[in-house]
Amino acid sequence: MKKLYHGGKILTMEDRMPAEAVLTDGAKVIGVGKKEELLRMAPDAEPVDLDGKTMLPGFIDAHSHFTQVAMGFLQVSLDGAGSVEEIHNRILEFIQREKIRPGSWVQARDYDHNLLPDGKHLTVDEIESLAPEHALVIQHKSGHSGLMNRMALRHVGITTDTESPEGGYIGKDTKGLTGYLEENAYFDAAKKVPMPGPEELLHAYEMAQEQYASFGITTIQEGMLVDEMLPLYQLLLNARILKLDLAVYPDKETLAAAEQQIGMYGTGYHSHVRIGGIKIFLDGSPQGRTAWMTEPYQGDEDYRGYGTMTDMEVLDALREAGKRKVQIIAHCNGDAAAEQFLNCLETAEQEYPVLRTLRPVIIHGQFMRPDQMLKARDLGAVVSFFTAHTWYWGDVHVQNFGLERASRISAAASALACGLPFTFHQDAPVILSDMLETIWCAVNRRTKNGIILGADQRISVWEALKAVTVNAAYQYFEEDQKGSIAPGKRADFVILSENPLEVPKDRIRKIRVLETIKDGESIFCQGH
């Protein structure tokens, strides 16, 4: 059925001038322009009065972890918990509310040691006190480390004799295991935690989808699909519950099996799911002090974090992408990790020049230097910044790196100046997929303590909006279908309470998402 949207500010993102009206026919836009002209094209179109509100193309999630967002609905959140007592109370309340039997697993998320009084991780005794009758696993908010009590460690096979894997760390002291796991050690252990039942999982996926839609997002990402997740995807595809488009990035080892289940790379969406390419990760997180840096962390002259892959492993992944002609996305937080990826990409492109056309993506790129941005641009890469770090961990970064280095985190203005394409993301479930908050962060760059972290790296609201619309569509090779409102493109829209280009910059994150429309159908409406 044809619909004619009018009566508000319509930011097409094709240019800065608002359009008067948009005409759609089912899932696609068929006209943009003057209301009267579009009415002549389709006199039977259903009028939709925006009543002064602002419509934009649907926001595009450039990087997140859909399944982890879903799992979060089955876990207890420790977000903002600043003491052992508060952590204990939340876990105890969760166990009692969910009636979790002794000996069963309890999973917690959003733990952040930076909020504790001494800024240190819980001790083994403190971990044991939280849920002594259950197998407890606590994921750090960064997603790159976690804690396990002794029962959980036994279940995943970690003992005092277990060696730390390459690119990971198992915490030990003179008394034995500390319960702390980092990078590959944590990821390996997390894979062994039992999955919930099918009904719970499908309900969690539905809730995750609703959460993304509530932030105006119409295309989402599974930022790391591993073999253990394939049964979940079979369940998800069979249930046919997806309304949002979902781009999935398996690791190199899982790609072939994922293509058999979902569909070959490059063949488009099947039941709203498609393979987006290959995912690798080269280091950890700056707030967890595991990002791989070329210069030491402040206060420790010998520590620079560390990488999680060898040069040969990175090259093997790039060669696989080149042979298969698939996009590759690479988690690189520290500048040493970015350096490793760019050097390997340069080498791989000599063997497989097609890689330059596949828009390899540097995920996070938090501490990329200007010289690295120029090299990335010349190699055909895209960078996706986790720019909300300025608000959530900006003060921690000042402690870890000093003000000068911290001020260059998520250097979007530098990327813009040198012509390196960039997008923004929230790495959900690390933080909520709140695009308007991310735009607020990019244009203000304020920390929670009120520090302006790199005033020279602020960008305009227009460029920030492009990062989550036009540029994000480009990152996905979907610029002919999404990212702006134009004839022939998808009828993917978000309707906002106010125009981000007109409100004071400090108020942008207070703008409300009123409705999200995917392929012409309303999938979220505030108050419904």
Phi, psi and omega in degrees: 000135180285141177228144178241109178272132183200176171082019178210195174266117179250105179268103185285340187067006171281323172207177187280347182278125178298145175273155180279325184204158177226133179250129178238157176227094185068239187275355187233156173277133178242352178195144176223129179159219181285142183300314184296322180295318180291326176296325177293327177292324185215078182296342181266005183295142177286121180285135176238106183275117180285347174053046176084356181282175184247131178246135176229168171298150180304140179291149182241123179283112184278341175191123172198186183230092188304314182294321178294324175299316179298313181301330181301334178285350179252010183236165177268130180274133175252020183303125177082356181294125186243015178204159177299320181299316180294319177299315180299316182296320180293318180293317179298316179298320179296315180298317181290318182294318183272357180054052182278123185289148175305142182090345179276171181276143170234127181244133178239155181223172173070016175292134179222107182297338180297340181272348180286155187307320181261002179068017181248158179291158176301145176281167180299322179293321178294320178298316181298328183286345188284321182205070188297340182259006183229159171276112189250129172234132182237118179271132175294151183299333178290338185082001186249005176202173180188176180236146174223142173278178188296322179298317179295317179300320178297317182298326181267004173082022179263124177234179179295341180271351181288128180276146175295135178288164176297132182075026179204175185210130172254118184292128177220151171220192184296339180267354180122211182290139179266348183090355182266133178231142187227139175051234188301328177296318179291315181299317180298318180292319183298329179296338184267358178284129183301146178277152173292174179285164184304315181297317178299317182296314181296320177297320179295319177298318179297318179294322178296317179299318179297323180295314176303312182299328181293344177259012176082016184266134182242347175228131185233177185224145165257101192280000175190098178264121177248167187305321183296342182269351184301319177299328177294321181288328174297318177298314182297315181292320180295326182285337178052049182259356185284135172248330177276153173281137185233117176263126188249133181240095176287162168286170187302320184289337185260351188303310185298315180294323179294322179294324177296324184275321189257325186130148185296149174304137176089359182261006175087189184277139173237115186053041177073013180237141172214157173282125180266339181148206182251144177243135171228157174226135192252348178198194185253224186239145179291324180289337176266002179060034175241359173297142186269112186249154174277335176248150186295157170294149181297134179088000179214097188292342185255358187248125180234017189073197182198161176273162180249352180226148173281163176303320182294322178295320178295316179298320179299318179294318179294320178295321177298318177297319179295316179296317183275351183058048178241153177292151174234137175241137188230120175289116177220106177270306183280160181289336176290321176295317177298321180296316179299314182296314183295320178295317178292322178297318179299316178295314183295325181292337175291328177275321184231082181302339180298336179304326181297333182269354186264008174051059177302141187246128171270111181277127180085296179051034191303318186245027178301135179273162179304320180294326178288326177295319178297318179294317178300316178301313183292338178268004177082019185273167174236147173242137176246112185273139169267071192290341179290354172305328181302324180273311189286322183227016181304317181292325176294320179295324176299319178293320185281330189233351188085158186297320184297309180291320180298328182292346181261005180295140180049060188281072185294323181295323178293319178298318179297317183295325183264001176082022176273119180299137180220153176230174176237150176211174179241356179055033180309137016268015180304312167225167178296151182281054183272096184295323181291324174296319179298318177298318176302316179298318184293327184267344180249321178052052180254141175270170179295335177272006176088008178282136171274111189265088179083069181302328181288350179260004173294147175235170182286161177298322180301312181293326177293320176296321178299325182298333182251009177228273184302309183293321180295323175297320177299316180304324182270005185061032182240024183293342176276352183241331190220178172094339176209168180258108184206154179306134179095344181271166181297146176275065178254113186226157167233137179248124186250156180290333181215166180272116181302335180282347186249335182281157173304143186302329183286348183258001187301320184286354176270353176295139183257141169278117183267326182202146175236130184239125180240122181052040175085354182250136178287120181247350172211134176217121183301131180092358179243000000 
